[in-house]
Each structure stands twice: as C-alpha cells, then as structure tokens.
Amino acid sequence: MSLSLYADTAVKNIRLPKPDTKSRVSVEQALNERRTERLIGEPALSLKEAGQLLWAAQGVTDGRGYRTAPSAGALFPLETYVAAGNVSGLEPGVYRYIPAEHALALIKKGDVRKELSAAAMGQRVVANAPITIIFSAVYPRITGRYGDRGIMYTHMEAGHAGQNIYLQAVSMGMATVAVGAFDEKQAQKVLGVPAGEPVTYVFPAGKKR
C-alpha cells in the first residue's frame, strides 16, 4: 500500500538514470568544501544530474526500503518534489520523486520557477536555478507513533536530507543553497502540493556560475 497522498494515474512515471554510488570526491573532502552557493548558473542539467541529487536526498539504498537519510522508525514522513525549469529531456513542471522507483511523477505542467521565487520572498536564485528540490511534510505518517514529537523528527529528517543534497552537489562540482524563507501557503499553491502537506525546505541547485 502506498503512503502517498496521490492517487495512481494513467500518466506514466519517468524513470531516472541509475544513480552513481561512487565518486572521486571523498566524504571528508565534500564536508570540507560544502558551502552555501547563491551564484547558481542557468545552464540545463541532465536528467542524470537531477536524478543524482534527488537520490542523494531520499533515494532507496537497499531491499528493505531504507534511504540515504535516516528517518525515525523508518516512517519517511517527507515527500520530495522538484520544480524543473531547465533539465534536458524533461518538460518543465513540478514532479514528485518516487524513491522506490527512482522515478518522477508529473504533478503540475509548466515552469513555476518565477512564481516559486515570489513565494520565497523574491529570491532570484530560485527563479534562475535549473531545478529546485522541495521537501514537504506528511506529519500523520509519524505522529501516529510518536505524537507531537514526530513533527520534530520530520524536521530533523529534512535537515539530514538537505545536507545530503549539499554533499552530493560538492561531489558533482555543483552548487545549492538551503532556503527557509518562503510563504508556506503560497509555495503550496504554486507547486500544487496538498494543503495538509506543508512545505518545509527548498533547495535550488545547478551548476556553479
């Protein structure tokens, strides 16, 4: 049974290229070089590059369904979206990342980067970056077991996943920035995210300018 709030549709999911699990950049080097980078270039990302960042955030890493980021009770209260504006081979739109399939499901057609930038207090990096990765929270998945403490665990998980995006970006010679300043309701409307699924964290990403 799927824990997603979305019903299955006839639209075929977009399979992403298999993620890399090795690189020439060590964990220590990635930690040392991790920086917030607002000067993100506009050139297109490949589907492979976009998928690699999504996998780093919430990808499945073994047959039991465990992911790249720890989750309290393995309940995975986060949903991961990508607002794609300039990805080779991918139509502009908002997509939900499906970790179990390493695939994308189209949620909303069209380039929403400018509208999302407006929701993020006019931060230009959101409008200019080829993609923005967004985390939202499905609190009932975790509060049923942990009560209100599950809300804190969800936010902790978003932090874990966000750091993974940073480290993966370093490994790929790319740039990202954690954005926490945004109008939650406006962002939900722009992205087409359900009202009961608050947006918690936003990560524009792309090549270094």
Backbone hydrogen bonds in HBPLUS format (Angstrom, degrees):
<---DONOR---> <-ACCEPTOR-->    atom                        ^
c    i                          cat <-CA-CA->   ^        H-A-AA   ^      H-
h    n   atom  resd res      DA  || num        DHA   H-A  angle D-A-AA Bond
n    s   type  num  typ     dist DA aas  dist angle  dist       angle   num
A0014-ILE N   A0104-LEU O   2.79 MM  90  4.96 164.3  1.81 151.4 153.9     1
A0104-LEU N   A0014-ILE O   2.83 MM  90  4.96 152.5  1.90 132.7 141.3     2
A0016-LEU N   A0102-HIS O   3.03 MM  86  5.90 163.3  2.06 154.8 153.8     3
A0030-ALA N   A0026-SER O   2.96 MM   4  6.24 162.6  2.00 152.3 157.1     4
A0031-LEU N   A0027-VAL O   2.90 MM   4  6.15 157.8  1.95 152.9 158.7     5
A0032-ASN N   A0028-GLU O   2.98 MM   4  6.15 157.4  2.03 144.7 151.1     6
A0033-GLU N   A0029-GLN O   2.91 MM   4  6.09 145.9  2.03 148.2 157.1     7
A0034-ARG N   A0030-ALA O   2.94 MM   4  5.82 117.0  2.35 139.7 152.9     8
A0037-GLU N   A0176-THR O   3.02 MM 139  5.47 176.5  2.02 146.5 146.2     9
A0209-ARG N   A0039-LEU O   3.10 MM 170  5.58 158.2  2.14 150.7 144.2    10
A0041-GLY N   A0207-LYS O   2.71 MM 166  5.35 162.0  1.75 165.9 168.0    11
A0045-LEU N   A0086-ASN O   3.09 MM  41  6.61 153.4  2.17 149.4 151.5    12
A0088-SER N   A0045-LEU O   2.79 MM  43  6.17 154.2  1.86 164.8 172.0    13
A0050-ALA N   A0046-SER O   3.06 MM   4  6.38 167.4  2.07 155.8 158.3    14
A0051-GLY N   A0047-LEU O   2.91 MM   4  5.97 160.4  1.95 144.4 150.6    15
A0052-GLN N   A0048-LYS O   2.90 MM   4  6.05 146.1  2.01 143.8 153.0    16
A0053-LEU N   A0049-GLU O   3.23 MM   4  6.51 157.5  2.28 149.4 153.3    17
A0054-LEU N   A0050-ALA O   3.14 MM   4  6.43 157.4  2.19 148.0 154.4    18
A0055-TRP N   A0051-GLY O   2.84 MM   4  6.01 157.6  1.89 149.0 155.4    19
A0056-ALA N   A0052-GLN O   2.98 MM   4  6.18 157.3  2.03 144.9 150.9    20
A0057-ALA N   A0053-LEU O   3.15 MM   4  6.37 144.4  2.28 139.2 148.2    21
A0058-GLN N   A0054-LEU O   3.05 MM   4  6.33 165.9  2.07 158.5 160.0    22
A0059-GLY N   A0055-TRP O   2.64 MM   4  3.89 148.0  1.74 130.5 128.3    23
A0068-THR N   A0059-GLY O   2.90 MM   9  5.60 131.1  2.15 149.2 163.4    24
A0061-THR N   A0066-TYR O   2.74 MM   5  5.82 167.7  1.76 154.8 157.1    25
A0065-GLY N   A0062-ASP O   3.05 MM   3  5.72 165.8  2.07 121.1 125.1    26
A0074-ALA N   A0071-SER O   2.88 MM   3  4.90 163.2  1.91 129.3 127.0    27
A0075-LEU N   A0072-ALA O   3.36 MM   3  6.32 152.3  2.44 124.8 126.1    28
A0138-VAL N   A0077-PRO O   2.74 MM  61  5.05 159.8  1.78 156.6 162.9    29
A0079-GLU N   A0136-SER O   2.93 MM  57  5.18 155.5  1.99 137.6 142.7    30
A0136-SER N   A0079-GLU O   2.93 MM  57  5.18 156.0  1.98 147.5 152.7    31
A0097-TYR N   A0080-THR O   2.76 MM  17  5.46 173.7  1.76 154.7 157.0    32
A0081-TYR N   A0134-ILE O   2.79 MM  53  4.99 165.9  1.81 153.0 157.4    33
A0134-ILE N   A0081-TYR O   2.82 MM  53  4.99 166.5  1.84 138.1 141.5    34
A0082-VAL N   A0095-TYR O   2.83 MM  13  5.33 150.2  1.92 149.2 156.9    35
A0095-TYR N   A0082-VAL O   2.96 MM  13  5.33 162.7  1.99 145.6 151.0    36
A0083-ALA N   A0132-THR O   2.80 MM  49  5.14 162.2  1.83 154.3 157.4    37
A0132-THR N   A0083-ALA O   3.09 MM  49  5.14 137.7  2.28 126.6 138.8    38
A0084-ALA N   A0093-GLY O   2.86 MM   9  5.44 151.9  1.94 179.0 169.6    39
A0093-GLY N   A0084-ALA O   3.01 MM   9  5.44 151.1  2.09 141.7 150.1    40
A0085-GLY N   A0130-PRO O   2.87 MM  45  5.22 166.5  1.88 168.2 165.0    41
A0086-ASN N   A0130-PRO O   3.14 MM  44  4.59 151.8  2.23 131.8 129.9    42
A0090-LEU N   A0087-VAL O   3.07 MM   3  5.47 153.4  2.14 140.7 136.3    43
A0110-GLY N   A0092-PRO O   3.01 MM  18  5.04 143.9  2.14 132.9 121.7    44
A0094-VAL N   A0108-LYS O   2.74 MM  14  4.99 160.2  1.78 148.8 155.8    45
A0107-ILE N   A0094-VAL O   2.78 MM  13  5.48 166.4  1.80 158.1 157.6    46
A0108-LYS N   A0094-VAL O   3.16 MM  14  4.99 156.5  2.22 138.2 138.9    47
A0096-ARG N   A0105-ALA O   2.81 MM   9  5.13 161.0  1.85 148.5 151.3    48
A0105-ALA N   A0096-ARG O   2.90 MM   9  5.13 152.7  1.97 142.8 151.8    49
A0098-ILE N   A0103-ALA O   2.81 MM   5  5.24 168.0  1.82 159.7 158.9    50
A0101-GLU N   A0098-ILE O   3.13 MM   3  5.67 143.5  2.27 115.4 124.9    51
A0102-HIS N   A0098-ILE O   2.90 MM   4  5.68 123.2  2.23 148.1 164.1    52
A0103-ALA N   A0098-ILE O   3.33 MM   5  5.24 157.1  2.39 131.0 137.4    53
A0102-HIS N   A0099-PRO O   3.19 MM   3  4.88 140.8  2.35  93.8 105.1    54
A0116-LEU N   A0112-VAL O   2.81 MM   4  6.00 157.9  1.86 160.3 167.8    55
A0117-SER N   A0113-ARG O   2.82 MM   4  5.98 149.6  1.91 144.1 152.8    56
A0118-ALA N   A0114-LYS O   3.00 MM   4  6.30 151.0  2.09 143.2 150.4    57
A0119-ALA N   A0115-GLU O   3.06 MM   4  6.39 148.9  2.16 141.4 149.6    58
A0120-ALA N   A0116-LEU O   2.95 MM   4  6.21 129.2  2.22 136.9 151.1    59
A0120-ALA N   A0117-SER O   2.99 MM   3  4.87 129.3  2.25  92.3 106.9    60
A0122-GLY N   A0117-SER O   2.81 MM   5  5.03 133.2  2.03 144.6 146.5    61
A0183-ASP N   A0119-ALA O   2.72 MM  64  5.29 159.2  1.76 153.2 158.9    62
A0123-GLN N   A0120-ALA O   3.20 MM   3  5.85 156.1  2.26 117.2 123.1    63
A0126-VAL N   A0123-GLN O   3.18 MM   3  5.91 144.9  2.31 115.9 123.2    64
A0127-ALA N   A0124-ARG O   2.97 MM   3  5.09 120.4  2.33  99.6 115.0    65
A0128-ASN N   A0124-ARG O   2.92 MM   4  6.14 147.5  2.03 155.8 165.7    66
A0129-ALA N   A0125-VAL O   3.00 MM   4  5.78 158.4  2.05 143.6 147.8    67
A0205-ALA N   A0131-ILE O   2.94 MM  74  5.72 163.2  1.97 154.1 153.0    68
A0133-ILE N   A0203-PHE O   2.87 MM  70  4.94 167.8  1.89 130.5 127.7    69
A0203-PHE N   A0133-ILE O   2.70 MM  70  4.94 157.3  1.75 156.5 161.8    70
A0135-PHE N   A0201-TYR O   2.95 MM  66  5.25 167.5  1.97 149.0 152.2    71
A0200-THR N   A0135-PHE O   2.86 MM  65  5.70 169.0  1.88 144.8 148.6    72
A0137-ALA N   A0198-PRO O   2.89 MM  61  5.54 151.3  1.97 147.1 154.9    73
A0141-ARG N   A0138-VAL O   3.14 MM   3  6.05 154.0  2.21 126.4 132.2    74
A0142-ILE N   A0139-TYR O   2.89 MM   3  5.66 152.7  1.97 125.3 132.3    75
A0143-THR N   A0139-TYR O   2.90 MM   4  5.92 165.4  1.92 160.1 163.9    76
A0145-ARG N   A0142-ILE O   3.24 MM   3  5.68 144.6  2.37 106.4 114.6    77
A0146-TYR N   A0142-ILE O   3.00 MM   4  6.15 170.5  2.00 153.6 156.7    78
A0147-GLY N   A0143-THR O   2.74 MM   4  4.20 139.0  1.91 121.1 121.9    79
A0150-GLY N   A0147-GLY O   2.92 MM   3  5.66 154.5  1.98 120.1 127.2    80
A0151-ILE N   A0148-ASP O   3.01 MM   3  5.60 150.5  2.10 113.9 121.3    81
A0152-MET N   A0149-ARG O   3.06 MM   3  5.33 118.6  2.45 102.6 116.3    82
A0153-TYR N   A0149-ARG O   3.06 MM   4  6.47 157.4  2.11 148.7 155.7    83
A0154-THR N   A0150-GLY O   2.91 MM   4  6.11 147.3  2.02 141.8 150.1    84
A0155-HIS N   A0151-ILE O   3.16 MM   4  6.49 156.8  2.21 147.3 152.3    85
A0156-MET N   A0152-MET O   2.92 MM   4  6.22 152.9  2.00 150.7 159.0    86
A0157-GLU N   A0153-TYR O   2.94 MM   4  6.19 154.3  2.00 145.2 151.8    87
A0158-ALA N   A0154-THR O   3.02 MM   4  6.38 150.4  2.11 146.2 154.2    88
A0159-GLY N   A0155-HIS O   3.13 MM   4  6.42 148.4  2.24 141.4 149.2    89
A0159-GLY N   A0156-MET O   3.06 MM   3  5.10 119.1  2.45  94.6 109.8    90
A0160-HIS N   A0156-MET O   2.97 MM   4  6.39 153.5  2.04 149.9 157.3    91
A0161-ALA N   A0157-GLU O   2.92 MM   4  6.18 169.6  1.93 157.0 158.8    92
A0162-GLY N   A0158-ALA O   2.87 MM   4  5.96 150.7  1.96 141.0 149.8    93
A0163-GLN N   A0159-GLY O   3.00 MM   4  6.20 157.7  2.05 149.3 153.9    94
A0164-ASN N   A0160-HIS O   3.13 MM   4  6.46 150.0  2.22 144.1 152.6    95
A0165-ILE N   A0161-ALA O   3.12 MM   4  6.52 146.6  2.23 143.5 151.8    96
A0165-ILE N   A0162-GLY O   3.10 MM   3  5.11 119.0  2.49  94.1 108.7    97
A0166-TYR N   A0162-GLY O   3.11 MM   4  6.49 158.2  2.16 149.1 154.4    98
A0167-LEU N   A0163-GLN O   2.94 MM   4  6.25 166.8  1.96 157.7 159.7    99
A0168-GLN N   A0164-ASN O   2.87 MM   4  6.00 159.8  1.91 149.7 155.7   100
A0169-ALA N   A0165-ILE O   2.89 MM   4  6.01 155.4  1.95 148.5 155.5   101
A0170-VAL N   A0166-TYR O   3.06 MM   4  6.43 153.4  2.13 149.1 155.8   102
A0171-SER N   A0167-LEU O   3.07 MM   4  6.34 162.5  2.10 147.4 151.8   103
A0172-MET N   A0168-GLN O   3.03 MM   4  6.27 138.6  2.20 144.5 155.5   104
A0172-MET N   A0169-ALA O   3.18 MM   3  5.11 128.1  2.47  93.0 106.4   105
A0174-MET N   A0169-ALA O   2.70 MM   5  4.67 164.7  1.72 153.1 148.9   106
A0173-GLY N   A0170-VAL O   3.03 MM   3  5.05 160.8  2.07 106.2 112.3   107
A0175-ALA N   A0206-GLY O   2.81 MM  31  5.56 168.9  1.82 172.0 173.1   108
A0206-GLY N   A0175-ALA O   3.04 MM  31  5.56 154.2  2.10 154.4 159.2   109
A0179-VAL N   A0202-VAL O   2.74 MM  23  5.00 158.4  1.79 165.4 166.6   110
A0202-VAL N   A0179-VAL O   3.20 MM  23  5.00 146.2  2.32 145.9 151.8   111
A0187-ALA N   A0183-ASP O   2.84 MM   4  6.02 161.7  1.87 160.7 166.5   112
A0188-GLN N   A0184-GLU O   2.96 MM   4  6.19 158.2  2.01 148.8 154.7   113
A0189-LYS N   A0185-LYS O   3.05 MM   4  6.26 156.8  2.10 144.6 150.4   114
A0190-VAL N   A0186-GLN O   2.95 MM   4  6.20 162.2  1.98 152.5 157.0   115
A0191-LEU N   A0187-ALA O   2.98 MM   4  6.10 162.8  2.01 152.4 156.7   116
A0192-GLY N   A0188-GLN O   2.87 MM   4  5.80 133.5  2.09 141.5 153.4   117
A0193-VAL N   A0188-GLN O   3.02 MM   5  4.91 143.2  2.16 141.3 145.8   118
A0197-GLU N   A0194-PRO O   3.01 MM   3  5.39 150.0  2.10 123.2 123.3   119
